Amino acid sequence: MPLPVLDKANKVPIATILKWFVERKNGKVVESRKEIQRRFDGLDWSVQKKVILAFLNSGKTDREWVYEQLIWFWDEAFLPKVKEVFEKYHEKGCYWPVTWYFPTNYILEHHDKLAIEHNYYRLCYRLAYDNIEFEPNRKKLSPKEYLAIVELAHKTVQDEEAIDILFNVLHDLCTNRFSKFDGISPQHIVEKGRPLVASDFVYVFSLTKKLSSLGCDKAIGVFHEWEKVLFTTINDSRDFQSLNKANPHNYSEQRRIITKRYIFRLLPDKYKSDSEENPFADDEEIFEKMKKNYPILESLASKIGLEVIDSVNL
């Protein structure tokens, strides 16, 4: 049996490769960059430090690669150089290591600069972790992020605000076809013939649990009472009865659409406007909206008895 072929991938010493990269000679920059990145995780710490500093002194592509490494391989020795490139370039990737590792005084001094959208959650987390008193801007955080910061900062959520958080999420869920709050866990089974309700959506359910842990019992009580009305309204609706009768192959998706439709209808007026379109409206609802917007259609419908025919298959 022949002997295995030895791996010669690392036959060139890393010191030589790093020298090629730093000196940028012999047309080996691209080759050395790839080789350094390939070997990086297995290098000695002393060599990793040299690589990080070399990449920080290099071009934008190399800096962007090394910013990610700084999160996991941080050392105080990097601070002066990271400070220099951060203040010179303000590159997106550099905000994370600065926010995570720079002294608290620097964070506070550069608060406005660090509070840009993609970095705002990390900034709030750092301030809360350092026990700095501040008020998080809810509009710049997702609902989950906001509640996580509130909890970490040992703050409270008033019941009115908790209700706002829940119903604003529901508004997005039932008006945005690409809502980031959509989604039902595959492990969460709701038997056929039973309506879905708001808390069957994973994101909504997780919010109710977090708000309960934050002591918003009154708000959760109000939400659950509203959800009981939602359940009864859907269960008694012609939409849902027709769906159960037809039992189409896409039953689960149609049931979700019906739930979103009725969430919109039952949202408190505070969370929607008269001019707002419901993308999950049924044909009858669309027809009624058209008649309201075009009086001539209302007149025509009355004269000739024009009406929407119920579709058994939705």
Phi and psi in degrees as a GROMACS rama.xvg file:
@    title "Ramachandran Plot"
@    xaxis  label "Phi"
@    yaxis  label "Psi"
@TYPE xy
-67.9117  151.416  PRO-2
-70.5183  148.316  LEU-3
-66.4369  147.149  PRO-4
-74.3848  128.814  VAL-5
-71.7046  143.957  LEU-6
-76.0342  117.191  ASP-7
-104.454  16.8047  LYS-8
-61.3703  -31.8935  ALA-9
-104.687  28.2249  ASN-10
-69.4767  -24.5274  LYS-11
-88.9045  125.155  VAL-12
-57.2997  144.626  PRO-13
-63.1978  -31.7  ILE-14
-61.68  -38.1616  ALA-15
-68.9421  -43.5433  THR-16
-63.154  -42.2396  ILE-17
-64.2217  -37.1782  LEU-18
-63.5529  -42.9994  LYS-19
-56.9913  -43.2748  TRP-20
-66.4371  -46.832  PHE-21
-68.0994  -44.46  VAL-22
-80.7943  -18.1211  GLU-23
53.2898  48.7436  ARG-24
-116.698  167.306  LYS-25
63.1008  16.404  ASN-26
62.6669  28.2837  GLY-27
-109.052  14.885  LYS-28
-64.0436  -49.2823  VAL-29
-63.0645  -45.1224  VAL-30
-62.6743  -44.6835  GLU-31
-68.7561  -37.0526  SER-32
-59.4912  -49.1588  ARG-33
-61.4486  -40.2232  LYS-34
-70.0891  -39.4748  GLU-35
-62.7833  -45.038  ILE-36
-65.5561  -37.3901  GLN-37
-65.1091  -39.154  ARG-38
-89.6332  -10.8754  ARG-39
-50.9435  -50.8764  PHE-40
-60.8533  -26.4333  ASP-41
-95.6485  2.56049  GLY-42
-78.8879  156.33  LEU-43
-63.8937  152.102  ASP-44
-57.6767  -39.145  TRP-45
-61.5938  -35.6219  SER-46
-77.4997  -39.1684  VAL-47
-57.4257  -39.6757  GLN-48
-61.5312  -42.5057  LYS-49
-64.2836  -39.6592  LYS-50
-62.8143  -46.52  VAL-51
-59.8104  -46.0265  ILE-52
-65.762  -37.8988  LEU-53
-64.531  -41.4218  ALA-54
-71.3287  -33.823  PHE-55
-65.2385  -28.2641  LEU-56
-87.3657  0.276804  ASN-57
-97.4755  -161.823  SER-58
-78.4847  -178.818  GLY-59
-60.5264  -43.6178  LYS-60
-60.821  -42.0114  THR-61
-69.1516  -38.2525  ASP-62
-64.1173  -42.5988  ARG-63
-62.5663  -36.3322  GLU-64
-66.92  -42.4617  TRP-65
-77.3236  -22.2154  VAL-66
-57.7837  -40.0668  TYR-67
-66.5964  -35.8035  GLU-68
-68.1813  -32.1546  GLN-69
-61.3216  -30.0619  LEU-70
-61.0529  -37.13  ILE-71
-102.376  -16.8972  TRP-72
-125.764  40.455  PHE-73
-70.2364  145.823  TRP-74
-148.308  143.074  ASP-75
-57.7192  -24.1094  GLU-76
-64.4038  -20.2666  ALA-77
-81.3264  -16.6768  PHE-78
-56.0986  -48.7441  LEU-79
-58.6473  -43.0922  PRO-80
-70.5027  -40.7797  LYS-81
-64.0605  -40.1039  VAL-82
-59.5071  -42.835  LYS-83
-62.2455  -48.9154  GLU-84
-72.8657  -31.9114  VAL-85
-63.8793  -47.6619  PHE-86
-73.1087  -21.7495  GLU-87
-85.9302  -42.4153  LYS-88
-109.227  -27.5362  TYR-89
52.4327  44.6955  HIS-90
-80.3879  144.459  GLU-91
-54.0223  -45.682  LYS-92
-64.8016  -23.4685  GLY-93
-78.4035  -18.9036  CYS-94
-62.8122  -35.3844  TYR-95
-64.557  -56.2166  TRP-96
-62.0806  -34.4949  PRO-97
-63.3983  -48.0434  VAL-98
-64.3151  -35.776  THR-99
-76.8325  -39.0954  TRP-100
-118.663  -14.6015  TYR-101
-74.2907  156.951  PHE-102
-57.7907  150.469  PRO-103
-56.8828  -40.6749  THR-104
-59.1472  -38.8842  ASN-105
-67.2895  -40.8178  TYR-106
-59.9448  -46.0518  ILE-107
-67.0822  -38.6194  LEU-108
-64.9107  -34.3281  GLU-109
-109.705  27.0033  HIS-110
-52.5304  -51.3968  HIS-111
-63.315  -36.286  ASP-112
-69.1127  -36.1283  LYS-113
-82.7431  -13.4935  LEU-114
-85.8151  26.1895  ALA-115
-73.2948  161.525  ILE-116
-54.1864  -50.025  GLU-117
-69.5202  -15.2198  HIS-118
-112.627  -1.03835  ASN-119
-64.9019  -40.2601  TYR-120
-61.626  -43.3499  TYR-121
-63.5368  -39.2853  ARG-122
-62.4487  -46.2748  LEU-123
-62.2594  -40.977  CYS-124
-61.0376  -44.8755  TYR-125
-63.3884  -44.4746  ARG-126
-63.2633  -42.4788  LEU-127
-65.7379  -41.4751  ALA-128
-61.957  -36.1014  TYR-129
-86.3659  6.12549  ASP-130
60.0933  36.5125  ASN-131
-87.549  130.313  ILE-132
-74.2272  125.274  GLU-133
-161.098  164.44  PHE-134
-113.099  110.582  GLU-135
-65.0525  141.934  PRO-136
-86.2828  106.661  ASN-137
-60.5105  -30.7093  ARG-138
-70.1521  -19.9829  LYS-139
-96.9775  4.90547  LYS-140
-127.18  151.62  LEU-141
-70.8351  160.189  SER-142
-54.9144  -42.5873  PRO-143
-65.0246  -42.2532  LYS-144
-61.8766  -44.2805  GLU-145
-60.0841  -46.4194  TYR-146
-67.3905  -34.0585  LEU-147
-64.6601  -41.1818  ALA-148
-68.3926  -42.8842  ILE-149
-56.4898  -45.2922  VAL-150
-65.6721  -45.0534  GLU-151
-64.462  -35.1675  LEU-152
-85.5881  3.40175  ALA-153
58.3406  39.0838  HIS-154
-99.6431  178.767  LYS-155
-122.885  158.067  THR-156
-115.792  123.23  VAL-157
-71.8673  152.756  GLN-158
-59.8123  -38.707  ASP-159
-62.7129  -41.0311  GLU-160
-66.8308  -39.0327  GLU-161
-60.8837  -42.3521  ALA-162
-64.036  -41.7545  ILE-163
-58.0757  -44.6225  ASP-164
-59.4858  -47.6938  ILE-165
-64.0917  -48.0778  LEU-166
-74.9743  -27.184  PHE-167
-67.8486  -36.5206  ASN-168
-65.1977  -43.8468  VAL-169
-63.497  -36.1063  LEU-170
-61.4362  -45.8783  HIS-171
-64.7025  -39.7111  ASP-172
-60.8824  -37.1427  LEU-173
-101.796  1.95356  CYS-174
-122.69  -12.579  THR-175
-113.016  113.321  ASN-176
-63.9343  -20.3528  ARG-177
-115.901  35.2349  PHE-178
-59.5337  133.809  SER-179
-74.7757  -6.85017  LYS-180
-94.5053  -1.01815  PHE-181
-74.7044  159.408  ASP-182
125.793  129.965  GLY-183
-120.935  130.649  ILE-184
-59.9032  136.033  SER-185
-59.4331  -24.8136  PRO-186
-80.2427  -12.4761  GLN-187
-93.649  105.631  HIS-188
-104.015  124.441  ILE-189
-113.588  118.161  VAL-190
-60.6612  150.061  GLU-191
-60.1071  145.396  LYS-192
92.102  -6.48882  GLY-193
-116.272  130.983  ARG-194
-66.9984  151.518  PRO-195
-80.9494  147.87  LEU-196
-122.425  177.148  VAL-197
-57.4856  -43.0828  ALA-198
-76.6606  0.0910857  SER-199
-75.1237  -18.2094  ASP-200
-78.6094  130.882  PHE-201
-56.1405  -45.411  VAL-202
-63.6554  -43.4003  TYR-203
-64.4149  -43.3201  VAL-204
-60.2455  -44.3526  PHE-205
-65.0284  -34.4534  SER-206
-65.0845  -42.3822  LEU-207
-63.3176  -37.8621  THR-208
-66.6906  -43.2216  LYS-209
-66.0537  -41.5507  LYS-210
-65.7101  -35.5242  LEU-211
-63.6384  -42.2714  SER-212
-67.3975  -22.1524  SER-213
-89.4203  3.47307  LEU-214
87.0165  17.849  GLY-215
-89.6676  54.2017  CYS-216
-64.4157  -38.9746  ASP-217
-63.9443  -44.3002  LYS-218
-63.416  -42.3593  ALA-219
-65.1052  -36.5566  ILE-220
-62.4425  -44.264  GLY-221
-61.0251  -43.4855  VAL-222
-63.7105  -43.8694  PHE-223
-67.1298  -33.5865  HIS-224
-66.4223  -41.0306  GLU-225
-62.7526  -39.4668  TRP-226
-67.6119  -32.0872  GLU-227
-63.1256  -41.1209  LYS-228
-63.3742  -41.1343  VAL-229
-59.3016  -47.1321  LEU-230
-58.5363  -49.2532  PHE-231
-64.6169  -41.7599  THR-232
-63.4528  -45.0195  THR-233
-65.8361  -45.6454  ILE-234
-59.9716  -34.5586  ASN-235
-91.8899  -1.88297  ASP-236
-77.0605  153.191  SER-237
-64.6892  -35.9953  ARG-238
-54.5525  -51.5904  ASP-239
-72.4131  -36.8105  PHE-240
-65.1769  -39.0475  GLN-241
-66.1858  -39.0748  SER-242
-61.6298  -46.4332  LEU-243
-66.1891  -33.5047  ASN-244
-69.7183  -42.6421  LYS-245
-76.6834  -34.856  ALA-246
45.8684  58.6791  ASN-247
-70.4851  169.11  PRO-248
-64.568  -27.9359  HIS-249
-100.849  39.5303  ASN-250
-53.3378  -48.2124  TYR-251
-61.0086  -43.6038  SER-252
-67.7892  -41.1711  GLU-253
-64.5275  -36.7745  GLN-254
-64.2493  -39.9206  ARG-255
-62.4411  -41.9214  ARG-256
-62.0374  -44.0862  ILE-257
-60.3704  -42.6367  ILE-258
-62.1263  -43.8677  THR-259
-63.892  -38.1497  LYS-260
-59.8146  -44.7643  ARG-261
-81.3116  -26.4926  TYR-262
-59.4305  -44.7579  ILE-263
-62.0668  -45.1602  PHE-264
-62.5549  -34.8855  ARG-265
-96.5604  -0.185285  LEU-266
-58.9342  138.273  LEU-267
-56.1374  145.284  PRO-268
-54.1925  -28.5363  ASP-269
-58.5531  -25.7638  LYS-270
-105.989  13.3364  TYR-271
-154.636  165.349  LYS-272
-120.269  159.275  SER-273
-62.5625  -31.3897  ASP-274
-84.1521  -5.07655  SER-275
-75.0664  136.363  GLU-276
-90.8232  140.292  GLU-277
-99.4527  108.573  ASN-278
-66.7222  -11.8355  PRO-279
-107.821  16.7166  PHE-280
-65.3437  149.283  ALA-281
-85.377  175.465  ASP-282
-60.9548  -39.9558  ASP-283
-64.9058  -40.9812  GLU-284
-65.6896  -40.3526  GLU-285
-64.12  -41.2203  ILE-286
-63.0828  -43.1867  PHE-287
-63.528  -36.7061  GLU-288
-66.5084  -40.3645  LYS-289
-64.1326  -41.9482  MET-290
-63.8675  -35.7012  LYS-291
-68.3219  -38.4519  LYS-292
-81.0822  -26.0864  ASN-293
-127.316  91.5206  TYR-294
-54.2777  -30.9086  PRO-295
-64.056  -32.1404  ILE-296
-69.0008  -36.0313  LEU-297
-62.3705  -43.7574  GLU-298
-65.164  -42.6511  SER-299
-64.3683  -42.0855  LEU-300
-61.7579  -37.7966  ALA-301
-69.1164  -39.0081  SER-302
-70.9831  -42.58  LYS-303
-107.789  4.44777  ILE-304
70.9571  31.2251  GLY-305
-68.0009  128.59  LEU-306
-150.357  164.791  GLU-307
-85.5918  131.383  VAL-308
-89.3508  128.815  ILE-309
-64.6981  132.849  ASP-310
-100.757  119.655  SER-311
-62.8761  -34.0919  VAL-312
-90.3483  11.4266  ASN-313
